[in-house]
Amino acid sequence: MICDFEKLLDHMYSEIKSRVDIAVVGLSGGADSSLTAILCMKALGKEVVYGISMPYDEVDIKTFNAQSASLAERIGISHLVRPVAKISDAINEQVFIESESELTLTNKGNARSRARMCILYGIAHNLSTQFEGKRVRVMGTGNLSEDFIGYDTKGGDALADIFPIGELFKSEVYQLLEYFRDEGTIDEENIDRIPSAGLEENQTDEADLGRTYDEMEQSVRFCLDCYDDMPIQDLDEIAAFVWERHKAHKHKHEAPIVIRLRPLCD
């Protein structure tokens, strides 16, 4: 629960400005990417924030990316549209093994996420050549509620240079969006209230997880508080779900392991 909005936002703006000159943000139409774009705009100025919509199909174009375009226009940032269907479909063709069953929906979705991250980093590199000496950074849009349980894609949306909202719960993301709505930066229509990865019609994140974000938030808080001495046997059903997912997926947010060899070489 955010108690002092001004203090929190001043800190977030300061942290962004200390690390970024030009921000590249993948816009999904969802609450997290919308908030990230707003924070970058407030911290850096609208002229140096690039919102990138990366639709896969017509559903994306007419729904999620239409929301992104509306947000970008409202807050005045640059908005680029870069379709990913050809890229992600080509990835799926290469990873498919004939002797195995058809690719899962998750695998197909991961290809989209990784294709999008390739585009974001390519655009960031291109901008860095145009604005030499400027720190062009890909901004992560993950929040604590999702990242703690690994509800993201390794090499996709789990990858970025900076995660401005990585320590905010989903409820706090909405708190800040409502704050910006109330001050007039955005309208209620710019706030997506039903998180979805858009992998299929009517898909929602909470339905995929089988838990609501509000239910999981209390369990994530408990797990964070008891991290070093987790009483596994005492966990309720939701806390156990959260903790098991965290253990299984925390590698997504850790630096790659480098095997130590120098002592054996020198």
N, C-alpha and C positions, 0 to 999 in steps of 0.2 A: 504494500500500500504506500503510495507516494504521499508524503505529508507536506513537503516544501517544494513546489514545482519550480519556482524561480532558482532556488539553490541548485537543484538537480540539473536543470537545463543550462545554467551558467557553467557548471562543471562539464557537461557533455559538449557544449560548444567549444570550451577551452581545449578539451582533449582532442576534438576533431581538428581544430585549427592548428594545434601543435604538431600534427602529423600529416595533414593533407592540404594541398593547394587546389587540386582539381579532383572532384569525386565522380566516380562511375558507379551507378546504382542500377541493378537489374530490377525492373518494375514488373510485378506480377499482378497488380491490382489488389493485392491483399494488404492487411493492416500493417504487417511488419515492414514491407518494402516502402509503403507509403510513409510511415513514420520515419524511416531512415532517410528518405529523400527530403522530407520536411526539415529534419535536423541538420542535414548537410546544407540545405538552402539557407537556413537561419544562421549557421555558423560561418559559411564561406561566401554567401551571396549567390543569387540565382544564375549568374552568368557562368559560373564554373562548376555547375552540377549537370551531369548528363544522365538522364533517365532512359534506360534501354528496355523496350518491350520486345519479347522474343516469342511470338506465338508459334504454336505447333499446327493448329488447324483453325477452321472457321469458328469453332466454339470459343477458342482463345480470343480470336480477333473481335468477336461480337460481344464478349462478356468481360473477361479479365483485362484484356488490353484496351478495351474501350474505357474501363475504369482508370487504367493507368494514364491514358491520354487526357482524360478529364482532370486528373490530379495534376499532371505536369503543366497543363494550361493554367490551372487555378493558381499554382505556386510559382509559375513563370520560369521553370527550368527547361532546358533543351530536351526534346523527346525524339528518340530514334527508334524505328521499328526494324527489327532484324529477324525474319522467320528462321526457325530451326528444323523444320520437317525433313529437309533433304539431308542435313547433317546427322540428326539423330537416327533417322531410318537407315542411313549408311552404316552407322555404328552398330545398330541391331543386326544388320545383314552380316557383319564381320564377326560378331560374337556368337551367332547362332551355330550350334553343333547339331548336325543332322540326326545323329544317333540319339540325341536327347529330346525331351519334350519341348513344346513351344515355349518361347521366352515368357516369363511371368510379367504381369503388369508392372510390378516393381522394377524389374530389370529394364523394361521399356521406358519407364518413367525416369530411371537413373540416367539413361542415355540422353534424354532431353535436358536434364539438369546439368550434365557434364558438357553437353554441346553449348548450353547457355554460358557456362563459365568460360569456355574457350573464347566465345565471342566477346565477353566482357573484358578479358585480359588482352585480347587483340585490339579492342578499341582503346583500352588504357595505354597500350604501347604506342598506338598511332598518335594519340593525343600527346604523349610524352615527347614524340619527335617534333610535333608542331609547337609545343610550349617547352622548349629546352630549359632545363633547370628547375622545372616545376615538379612537385611531388604529386603524380597522378596515381590515385589509389582506387582499387576495387573495394567497395563498401559491402561488408557482409550484412545480411538482413535477419540472421537467426536470433531467436529469443531464448531465454533460459528455460522456459517450459518445454520447448521442443528439443533444444540442444542437449539438455541433461539426459533425456531418454534416447538420444540419437535419432530423432525423427527428421533426418536430413540425408543428403547423399554425399558420401566421401568422394572428393574430387569434383563435386558439384557445388550445391549451396553451402556445404560445410567448409568450403574453401573461399578465402577472401584475405584482404590485407588487414582490415580493421572491422570489428563487430561493435558498432556503437550501442546496440541494444541487447547485447549478449548476456547482460546480467539483469534484464527486466523480465518479469513474468508476463504471460500473455495478458493478464488482467491489467498490468501496469502499462502495457502497450496501448490498450484501449483508454486508460486514464489520460495518457498524454495526447492521444488523438482527440479525445473529448475536450481537453484543455485548448488545443489548437482550434478546434471547432468553435468553442465558446469565445475565443479571442478574435475569430473571424478569418483565420488563415485558411481554413477549409470549411466545407459544408458537411452536414451529416451524410449526404450521398457519397462523399469521398471516403467514408469509413466502411470497410468490408466487415460485416458482422458474422460471416459464415466462412471460416478458413477452409480452403480447398486447394489441393495440388492440381486439380483440373485434369486428372488422368482419364476420367470417364465421366459420362453425364451424371449429374447429381451426386458426384463423389464429394465427401467432406472428410476433413482430417479427423474429427472426433469419432466419426463412424468407423474409420479405418483403425483407430486406436482402441475403440471400444470403451473409451473413457472421455469425460469432458475435461477441458483445461482447468476448470475450477476444482474438479475432484482431484486432479493430479497435482495441482499447485500445493495443496497442503502436504501431500506426500513428498514432493520434491523438497519443500522446506524442511520437513522432518529428516530426510536423508542427508541434506546438506549439514544440518545441525549435528547429526550423529555419524558423520562420514567415517571418522577414525575408529569408531567403536559401534558398528552397526549391529543391533540385536536382531539378527535375521529371524530367529524363531518367534519374535514378538511382533513382526510386521503384519498389518492387516492386508487384505487382498490387493487393494490399490497400491499401497506402499511397496508390497512385494513385486508387483508388476513394474512399478517405476524403478526400483532398485535393480531388478534383473535386467531390464532394458538398458539401464545406465552401464552396468558392468559389461554387457555384451557389445555395446556400441561406443564406449568412451574412446576407443582407438581412433575414431573419426576426428577427434579434437585434440589429439596428441601429435607432437612432432614425430616424424618417422624415426624408427630405431636405426641407429648407426652402430654396427658391431665394432667394439674397440679392438683394434689390431696393432696400433703403434707400439705398445709395450713389447709385442712379439716380433716387431720388425726392426726396432732400433737397438 
